[in-house]
């Protein structure tokens, strides 16, 4: 509105109620933005977050040329190993071949990896006994190899179920690292080291004429736990 001299005033009349409403609207918009960030943090199409109940690791000295293999059998008879990396809820997440072709790619170049480690995760609860074995697949040095096997329960909090060292000394040497039993709730109720050969399980099935899958060494008729 013009004044008596035909000029517009330099400032509009101050309206405290309007200013308060505007500021309140800004605060609400900011809180809504934060809520959106909390609901969908960095969502990506096709990305599925997997959940593991147990993690089983085998490791041996860094840069060692020998090839050790981890075998894990679940209560249903499924066995996860390098030729059958997914069996029921068992998944072989890392297969380490020792000095044979153990490389990582960095800027397009192959760099030898010193880490000697194999990892099997258990991604669901099946009550019963699990058997964890280690096989000395290739012994190149002719010397005994000290290996370590660790079993960790991951949920609801991380807990070490078993952690122990043992020695393998020749190609074909197989040892039972641990056998542990869980109940229907996933609670570990027993741990022991009674020997049980999983390689002999394959051989016995073959001798008995079982319908073995030639790619995996596992019977096609074996009871399997399906993932939902």
ChimeraX attribute file (.defattr): number of C-alpha atoms within 10 A of each C-alpha:
attribute: neighborCount
match mode: 1-to-1
recipient: residues
	/A:1	8
	/A:2	8
	/A:3	8
	/A:4	7
	/A:5	6
	/A:6	8
	/A:7	9
	/A:8	11
	/A:9	10
	/A:10	6
	/A:11	6
	/A:12	8
	/A:13	7
	/A:14	8
	/A:15	8
	/A:16	8
	/A:17	8
	/A:18	10
	/A:19	11
	/A:20	11
	/A:21	10
	/A:22	10
	/A:23	11
	/A:24	12
	/A:25	11
	/A:26	12
	/A:27	11
	/A:28	10
	/A:29	12
	/A:30	11
	/A:31	10
	/A:32	12
	/A:33	11
	/A:34	10
	/A:35	11
	/A:36	10
	/A:37	11
	/A:38	10
	/A:39	9
	/A:40	9
	/A:41	8
	/A:42	7
	/A:43	10
	/A:44	8
	/A:45	5
	/A:46	6
	/A:47	7
	/A:48	8
	/A:49	6
	/A:50	6
	/A:51	12
	/A:52	18
	/A:53	18
	/A:54	22
	/A:55	20
	/A:56	21
	/A:57	20
	/A:58	25
	/A:59	20
	/A:60	21
	/A:61	16
	/A:62	12
	/A:63	14
	/A:64	15
	/A:65	18
	/A:66	25
	/A:67	20
	/A:68	28
	/A:69	22
	/A:70	28
	/A:71	26
	/A:72	26
	/A:73	20
	/A:74	24
	/A:75	17
	/A:76	17
	/A:77	20
	/A:78	22
	/A:79	28
	/A:80	26
	/A:81	24
	/A:82	18
	/A:83	14
	/A:84	17
	/A:85	18
	/A:86	17
	/A:87	23
	/A:88	22
	/A:89	21
	/A:90	25
	/A:91	21
	/A:92	24
	/A:93	16
	/A:94	16
	/A:95	20
	/A:96	23
	/A:97	20
	/A:98	27
	/A:99	18
	/A:100	12
	/A:101	11
	/A:102	18
	/A:103	17
	/A:104	13
	/A:105	10
	/A:106	8
	/A:107	7
	/A:108	7
	/A:109	9
	/A:110	12
	/A:111	12
	/A:112	14
	/A:113	16
	/A:114	16
	/A:115	16
	/A:116	23
	/A:117	22
	/A:118	23
	/A:119	20
	/A:120	26
	/A:121	23
	/A:122	22
	/A:123	17
	/A:124	17
	/A:125	16
	/A:126	20
	/A:127	17
	/A:128	17
	/A:129	19
	/A:130	21
	/A:131	24
	/A:132	28
	/A:133	24
	/A:134	25
	/A:135	21
	/A:136	21
	/A:137	18
	/A:138	20
	/A:139	20
	/A:140	14
	/A:141	12
	/A:142	11
	/A:143	11
	/A:144	13
	/A:145	18
	/A:146	13
	/A:147	19
	/A:148	17
	/A:149	23
	/A:150	19
	/A:151	21
	/A:152	18
	/A:153	20
	/A:154	16
	/A:155	13
	/A:156	7
	/A:157	8
	/A:158	12
	/A:159	12
	/A:160	12
	/A:161	16
	/A:162	17
	/A:163	15
	/A:164	11
	/A:165	13
	/A:166	13
	/A:167	14
	/A:168	19
	/A:169	15
	/A:170	19
	/A:171	16
	/A:172	15
	/A:173	15
	/A:174	24
	/A:175	20
	/A:176	20
	/A:177	26
	/A:178	23
	/A:179	20
	/A:180	19
	/A:181	19
	/A:182	18
	/A:183	14
	/A:184	10
	/A:185	9
	/A:186	17
	/A:187	13
	/A:188	16
	/A:189	11
	/A:190	13
	/A:191	15
	/A:192	13
	/A:193	14
	/A:194	11
	/A:195	14
	/A:196	17
	/A:197	16
	/A:198	21
	/A:199	14
	/A:200	11
	/A:201	14
	/A:202	16
	/A:203	11
	/A:204	12
	/A:205	15
	/A:206	15
	/A:207	9
	/A:208	8
	/A:209	9
	/A:210	15
	/A:211	14
	/A:212	16
	/A:213	11
	/A:214	10
	/A:215	8
	/A:216	16
	/A:217	19
	/A:218	23
	/A:219	18
	/A:220	13
	/A:221	10
	/A:222	13
	/A:223	12
	/A:224	15
	/A:225	17
	/A:226	8
	/A:227	9
	/A:228	4
